[in-house]
């Protein structure tokens, strides 16, 4: 039998008493009452201060607790309300998810998986018991909870760690943990004392045993099968006062109801201990109400606060002098597994498609899920008029987000464009940044990435093939034969496809049966009657190849002499790239692809990809390209890489989708830093007037990148060293060249957005030159101007820039667009030319005048303008540096990207393939002739400086084999 001389802990589910061993510690006197409410008040204030400190250290950060309930039990509702109130008092954001009683096990598991991956939820509990009319395996659903969020400590993993004594590596069930805290409140040292736990439940008894054991008590467990105890189990006040050893600590968490006529409801609450008897013998005792209950809630809040803080684990840069090569830096840092990175900032595993360990695509289900989340702050990085050497916009973008994330601990995303293979293997090289601010691995970023540009190339050339094939068949077949080819017989039946039904409706033919078409309707349906002279759609290739500038197609005998002259553009100049950058969904992209005008009929009607019947096929080819690509920087901050329309031909901005997803993920206090390619007169102007117009997004800040060497306005011969005047201190040249930076500051402020100037410092710059630029920039309207050394120092070197960005984002702004879409085409071009470029006026040459008239007549006159202009000058003449004045902007032609949603005037001599001039005509070795992959076999290495195109292909393909 159980004797009174045995010290113990008593428990029935969640009730305890602790004895003191054979040595009596107290004189015989009524027990001191252990009030959990008092301890809870102290713990609550401590936790509240901790949460406040977290928010101060990481602005925008909030602890999140989720409570998942099934059914509508009254007692569960009461417990949940207590927990919700406690969370609010501490500063924890608590969410109650209530499932109906019809909830199935699979539905409960679905919610658990969602909570596991929700980065805003740091801990969650499953309210037990689950009140469902369906059978649910409680063990299965509890163990589906990720141990990192198991603040109730109920999973098998948490239990095993507790059993092994790994108390610092697991969550402990809240009730035993609260009981232990109450025991500690007595001031009695647990080590060496005897304790007894009555009961062995997984929720309280077993973990209480482990806690006492690992606190060095000698523990005995009794339960319903213990001799002479079983008959007393499950009875109210089962533990009699005479059982308690004098001076023992008694913890009682039992809840029982006994009849009581004096109560309005006819019953009163008692515990498992005969309280009035026990308090006369015990040294300390808990009351039934206000004892252990508040401590259970307190421990739940404490566990939630103790969950791992939502943050990215950043890389510590090992800075070296001199700065190593870009590839050496890139390969010196091991990227975090991309799936881990995605989970850290709130993407679910089913929202991410992994492409190996270092890159992934984000599915469009993510923006749909996040659409109601508030946006973060939005900043665009642009620059002054660039030189061929580059001024470091990509490097500044990456360095800035590294400073914001790894050094200021802000939620931040960089959004950068995917580089084209043409410039990558030309003189320019890659676009992953440089020095210590890089997107890594740089070779993955700069080469194929996830194949988006290849998909664009395939889709573009499918359209080109469809155009010429349609012209050929229309020239060589009768109406009937052509119609039959468009609707091949299947089992003797011809049917219109959905896309053909839509074409019939556009023609005003409301028929669905091919056999009912009249001869005149067959003619109108089957023939596009394209005018070859009006074809604006070119084939593309993502390589600089000057011999494809002009070609003749159709020379094979089977083409029957139907030849025409055409050309190749570079892939990133394709309208499909522009559509990708401005689309908001798969449906929107399909519509945009279908609207692309490829030619005009001989009667002047526009012919679209939808008319060709290929818009569905194009969407299939682009179904993966529409998903943003996820990578990371050398310091571990997050990057979206998506779309890369050529800046001096198209918009020069990355996709709306990537920016939108990033803005949702960073939260209202975070930052998204996005690129606006080339100078502010090009990339920034179209970013505002086209991208922001279509997306509805409004940037808070413009970061304008400048360099000392560019402001000195050098005449650069690529591959040759700069003259001494441009590498030695020359304040006069800097002040003279500042006019370009001044104009670009004015251009940015014209849109009502604060401007922060980032002076990207080089080792040849002097402090006097840098100070002169920052002073002049502030004097001429910049919100702030700071020197940046991120190339050599990573995020640390952009720390001041990041702080300036934060301040500017809080400044008042009044974003506005430059022109109204209802203005005539010529009027919109004139506004851009005069306000942004500084031209006196514009001149539309006859071909441009004709284009404006045709597109206006076809209903496209209300589209925004995206000029194709040299990036080397504010004017149309690349030789005119600084801020040219007194010039008339010559518009040679006007073309339409109807699918993307803009008209693009060709300014001066600008060509859609002019990018191929880089590397094709320069008097230096392009990057392609210096590229190699270490380690190289000796027989290939010897060809590295003297390589034929065929050998170059072998080198490029070597990695793949």
Secondary structure, DSSP 8 states (H G I E B T S, - for coil): ---TTS-----SSS-EEE---SS--S-S---EEE-HHHHHHHHHHHHHHHHHHHHHHSTT---EEEEEEES--HHHHHHHHHHHHHHHHHT-EEEEEEE-TT--HHHHHHHHHHHHH-TT--EEEE-SS---SS---HHHHHHTS-GGG-TT--SHHHHHHHHHT-GGGS---HHHHHHHHHHHHTT---TT-EEEEE---TTTHHHHHHHHHHTT-EEEEE-TTSTTTGGGTTSTT-B-GGGS-TT-EEE----EEEE-TTSTTSEEEE-SB-HHHHTTT-SEEE-SSSSHHHHHHHHHHHHHHHS--S----------SS---HHHHHHTS----HHHHHHHTT--GGGEEESSSS-EEE-THHHHHHTTS---EEEEEEESS--TT---HHHHHHHHHHIIIIIT---EEEEE----HHHHTSSS---SEETTEEEESHHHHHTTTTSHHHHHHHHHHHHHHHHHHHHHHHHHS-HHHHHHHHT--BTTB----HHHHHHHHHTT-----GGG--HHHHHHHH---B-GGG----EEESS--GGGSSEEE--SGGGTT--EEE-EEEGGGSHHHHHHHH--SHHHHHHHHHH-EEEEBTTS-EEEHHHHT-HHHHHHHTTTTTS-EEEEETTS-EEEE-----TTTS--B--HHHHHHHHHHH-TT-EEEEEEEEEIIIIIHHIIIIIIHHH----SEEEEEE-HHHHTT----TTS---GGGTS--HHHHHHHHHHHHHHHHHHHTTT-EEEEEEE--TT--HHHHHHHHHHHHHTT-SEEEEE-HHHHGGGGGHHHHHHHHHHHHS------SS-TTS-HHHHHHHHIIIII--SEEEE-HHHHHHHHHHHHTT-TTSEE--B--SS-SSS-TT--SS--S-EEEEEEEEEETTTTEEEEEETT--TTGGGHHHHT-SS--GGGT---SS--HHHHTTTTS--HHHHHHHHHHTT-
